[in-house]
């Protein structure tokens, strides 16, 4: 059974990319935009009517209700206008075509923003369907399911965790992202209840980008510092 996606901000940028990916995968789409939808999206949808003004709101509500009642659960809803993280320091190989470099930077920023705010739709948009984690931690599922599970587990312990991109380096088909994570241990990690300890650690990822998506990842985190801050091991 196909899924129904509700995507806002679908005129351009991340919203348009996700809308087109949804259609290409054979799923159904309910999309909104501040201006008219692109012709490509309209032509891709059978029996589609472009509406404006007052009709737009009513059509949006009716489409979402119909999808939920008679088709499939309405899933993967998010605001495509969500601001993406901006690297503090960006270094790009000047021999790369600008279009390729921009696409690789965008994929990396989407994925890094997922780690910042936990929005699973950003991870699904950033990662290739056959995504491979080449440094897979023990117990974590391979593929897209891995980062989604890791993010949920982390946020159970550190609900306010977020990150910044301190450095990003783009060369060939690779993007290196050096991230700094911050938050407070107010949740629970295993048998340990947090007491509000400050969390501050770094991680470095190497992404291989293909067709505008992260196809492979090699990553390393400062787990010693993190475990000390969580109280798992003594400092």
SULWO-V27021 format. One record per residue. N is the residue number from 0. RES is the residue in one small letter. PSI is psi in radians with two decimals (* if undefined). OMEGA is omega in degrees with one decimal (NA if undefined). Layout:
n=[N | N]
res=[RES | RES]
psi=[PSI | PSI]
omega=[OMEGA | OMEGA]
This chain:
n=[0 | 1 | 2 | 3 | 4 | 5 | 6 | 7 | 8 | 9 | 10 | 11 | 12 | 13 | 14 | 15 | 16 | 17 | 18 | 19 | 20 | 21 | 22 | 23 | 24 | 25 | 26 | 27 | 28 | 29 | 30 | 31 | 32 | 33 | 34 | 35 | 36 | 37 | 38 | 39 | 40 | 41 | 42 | 43 | 44 | 45 | 46 | 47 | 48 | 49 | 50 | 51 | 52 | 53 | 54 | 55 | 56 | 57 | 58 | 59 | 60 | 61 | 62 | 63 | 64 | 65 | 66 | 67 | 68 | 69 | 70 | 71 | 72 | 73 | 74 | 75 | 76 | 77 | 78 | 79 | 80 | 81 | 82 | 83 | 84 | 85 | 86 | 87 | 88 | 89 | 90 | 91 | 92 | 93 | 94 | 95 | 96 | 97 | 98 | 99 | 100 | 101 | 102 | 103 | 104 | 105 | 106 | 107 | 108 | 109 | 110 | 111 | 112 | 113 | 114 | 115 | 116 | 117 | 118 | 119 | 120 | 121 | 122 | 123 | 124 | 125 | 126 | 127 | 128 | 129 | 130 | 131 | 132 | 133 | 134 | 135 | 136 | 137 | 138 | 139 | 140 | 141 | 142 | 143 | 144 | 145 | 146 | 147 | 148 | 149 | 150 | 151 | 152 | 153 | 154 | 155 | 156 | 157 | 158 | 159 | 160 | 161 | 162 | 163 | 164 | 165 | 166 | 167 | 168 | 169 | 170 | 171 | 172 | 173 | 174 | 175 | 176 | 177 | 178 | 179 | 180 | 181 | 182 | 183 | 184 | 185 | 186 | 187 | 188 | 189 | 190 | 191 | 192 | 193 | 194 | 195 | 196 | 197 | 198 | 199 | 200 | 201 | 202 | 203 | 204 | 205 | 206 | 207 | 208 | 209 | 210 | 211 | 212 | 213 | 214 | 215 | 216 | 217 | 218 | 219 | 220 | 221 | 222 | 223 | 224 | 225 | 226 | 227 | 228 | 229 | 230 | 231 | 232 | 233 | 234]
res=[x | x | x | x | x | x | x | x | x | x | x | x | x | x | x | x | x | x | x | x | x | x | x | x | x | x | x | x | x | x | x | x | x | x | x | x | x | x | x | x | x | x | x | x | x | x | x | x | x | x | x | x | x | x | x | x | x | x | x | x | x | x | x | x | x | x | x | x | x | x | x | x | x | x | x | x | x | x | x | x | x | x | x | x | x | x | x | x | x | x | x | x | x | x | x | x | x | x | x | x | x | x | x | x | x | x | x | x | x | x | x | x | x | x | x | x | x | x | x | x | x | x | x | x | x | x | x | x | x | x | x | x | x | x | x | x | x | x | x | x | x | x | x | x | x | x | x | x | x | x | x | x | x | x | x | x | x | x | x | x | x | x | x | x | x | x | x | x | x | x | x | x | x | x | x | x | x | x | x | x | x | x | x | x | x | x | x | x | x | x | x | x | x | x | x | x | x | x | x | x | x | x | x | x | x | x | x | x | x | x | x | x | x | x | x | x | x | x | x | x | x | x | x | x | x | x | x | x | x | x | x | x | x | x | x]
psi=[2.29 | 2.70 | 2.80 | 2.17 | 2.41 | 1.99 | 2.24 | 2.82 | 0.76 | 0.16 | -0.67 | 3.09 | -2.46 | -0.73 | -0.78 | -0.73 | -0.75 | -0.72 | -0.79 | -0.65 | -0.66 | -0.81 | -0.70 | -0.48 | -0.06 | 0.05 | 3.01 | 2.73 | 2.30 | 1.99 | 2.54 | 2.72 | 2.71 | -0.42 | -3.08 | 2.53 | 2.67 | 2.62 | -0.60 | -0.75 | -0.76 | -0.81 | -0.42 | -0.29 | 2.09 | 2.58 | 0.78 | 2.43 | 2.25 | 2.18 | 2.68 | 3.01 | -2.39 | -0.52 | -0.51 | -0.82 | -0.77 | -0.69 | -0.70 | -0.82 | -0.78 | -0.71 | -0.77 | -0.73 | -0.74 | -0.75 | -0.74 | -0.60 | -0.66 | -0.08 | -1.53 | 2.85 | 2.42 | 2.06 | 2.89 | 0.75 | 2.29 | 2.83 | 1.98 | -0.23 | 0.11 | 2.19 | 2.38 | 2.63 | 2.51 | 2.20 | 2.42 | -0.59 | 2.06 | 2.17 | 2.14 | 2.33 | 2.03 | -0.25 | -0.22 | 2.42 | 2.44 | -0.71 | -0.71 | -0.81 | -0.75 | -0.72 | -0.69 | -0.71 | -0.72 | -0.77 | -0.76 | -0.73 | -0.66 | -0.83 | -0.71 | -0.60 | -0.58 | -0.79 | -0.45 | -0.71 | -0.21 | 0.21 | 1.92 | -0.52 | -0.56 | -0.72 | -0.75 | -0.57 | -0.54 | -0.57 | 2.48 | 2.65 | -0.56 | 0.56 | 2.40 | 2.26 | 1.92 | -0.11 | 0.92 | 2.08 | 2.67 | 2.31 | -0.17 | 2.33 | 2.58 | 2.78 | -2.89 | -0.55 | -0.48 | -1.01 | -0.60 | -0.76 | -0.71 | -0.70 | -0.77 | -0.78 | -0.74 | -0.73 | -0.32 | -0.61 | -0.67 | 1.37 | -0.52 | 0.32 | 2.46 | 3.00 | 2.85 | 2.64 | 1.78 | -0.65 | 2.54 | 2.26 | 2.25 | 2.12 | 2.35 | -2.31 | 0.34 | 2.58 | 2.22 | 2.19 | 2.16 | 1.99 | 2.56 | 2.18 | 2.42 | 2.63 | -2.84 | 2.34 | 1.52 | -0.15 | -2.53 | 2.38 | 1.85 | -2.12 | 0.07 | 2.19 | 2.21 | 2.66 | 0.41 | 0.29 | 2.50 | 2.33 | 2.26 | 1.83 | 2.92 | 2.81 | 2.62 | 2.28 | 2.50 | 2.02 | 2.39 | 2.16 | 2.32 | 2.23 | 0.68 | 0.22 | 2.72 | 1.95 | -0.59 | 2.70 | 2.39 | 2.20 | 2.67 | 2.37 | 2.68 | 1.27 | -0.46 | -0.88 | -0.77 | -0.80 | -0.58 | -0.75 | -0.54 | -0.24 | 0.26 | -0.68 | 2.66 | 2.65 | *]
omega=[-179.5 | 178.6 | 177.0 | 180.0 | 172.5 | -175.1 | 174.5 | 178.9 | -169.9 | -179.7 | -174.4 | 174.1 | -176.9 | -178.7 | 179.2 | -179.4 | -179.1 | 179.4 | -179.4 | 178.4 | 177.7 | -179.1 | -179.2 | -178.6 | 179.0 | 176.9 | -179.1 | -169.6 | 165.2 | -172.3 | 174.4 | 177.7 | 178.8 | 173.7 | -175.2 | 175.7 | 179.6 | 179.9 | -179.4 | -179.9 | -178.5 | -178.6 | -178.1 | -176.5 | 177.0 | 176.1 | -177.5 | 176.2 | 177.1 | -178.6 | -179.9 | 174.1 | -174.7 | -179.8 | -172.5 | -177.9 | -178.9 | 179.2 | 179.7 | -179.7 | -178.1 | -179.4 | -179.8 | 179.7 | 179.8 | -179.5 | -177.5 | -173.4 | -168.7 | -175.4 | -177.6 | 177.3 | 178.7 | -169.5 | 170.6 | 178.8 | 176.6 | 178.8 | -177.9 | 178.7 | 178.9 | -179.8 | 177.5 | 176.3 | 177.9 | 179.6 | 174.9 | -179.3 | -177.1 | 178.5 | -175.2 | 174.5 | -174.8 | 178.7 | 179.2 | 170.6 | -175.3 | -178.6 | 178.4 | -179.9 | -179.7 | -179.5 | -179.5 | 178.0 | -179.2 | 179.3 | 179.9 | 179.8 | 176.8 | -177.5 | 178.8 | 177.3 | 172.9 | 179.5 | -179.7 | -173.4 | 176.0 | -179.2 | -175.1 | 179.9 | 176.8 | 177.9 | -179.6 | 177.9 | -175.4 | -172.9 | 176.1 | 179.7 | 179.4 | -179.5 | -179.9 | 172.6 | -175.5 | 174.4 | -172.6 | 177.4 | 178.7 | 177.3 | -179.2 | 179.3 | 177.7 | 177.1 | -177.4 | -178.6 | -177.3 | 178.4 | 179.3 | 179.2 | -179.1 | 179.6 | 179.1 | -179.2 | -179.9 | -176.4 | 171.8 | -179.8 | -175.0 | -173.4 | -176.4 | -176.5 | 175.8 | -179.2 | 174.0 | 174.4 | -178.4 | 177.9 | 172.7 | -179.0 | -177.0 | 179.2 | -177.2 | 176.9 | -177.1 | 170.7 | 175.4 | 179.8 | 176.0 | -171.6 | 171.3 | -179.8 | 177.0 | 176.5 | -179.3 | -177.7 | -179.5 | 179.6 | -176.4 | 175.9 | -174.6 | -179.8 | -175.0 | 175.4 | 179.9 | 178.8 | 179.3 | -179.4 | 176.7 | 177.9 | -179.0 | -179.9 | -176.9 | 175.5 | 177.4 | 179.9 | 170.5 | -179.2 | 165.2 | -175.3 | 175.7 | 179.2 | 175.7 | 179.8 | 175.7 | -177.8 | 179.5 | 179.1 | 168.8 | -173.7 | 175.3 | -179.3 | 176.2 | -175.5 | 177.3 | 178.9 | -178.6 | -178.8 | 174.8 | -178.7 | 176.5 | -179.0 | 179.1 | 177.0 | -178.9 | 178.2 | NA]
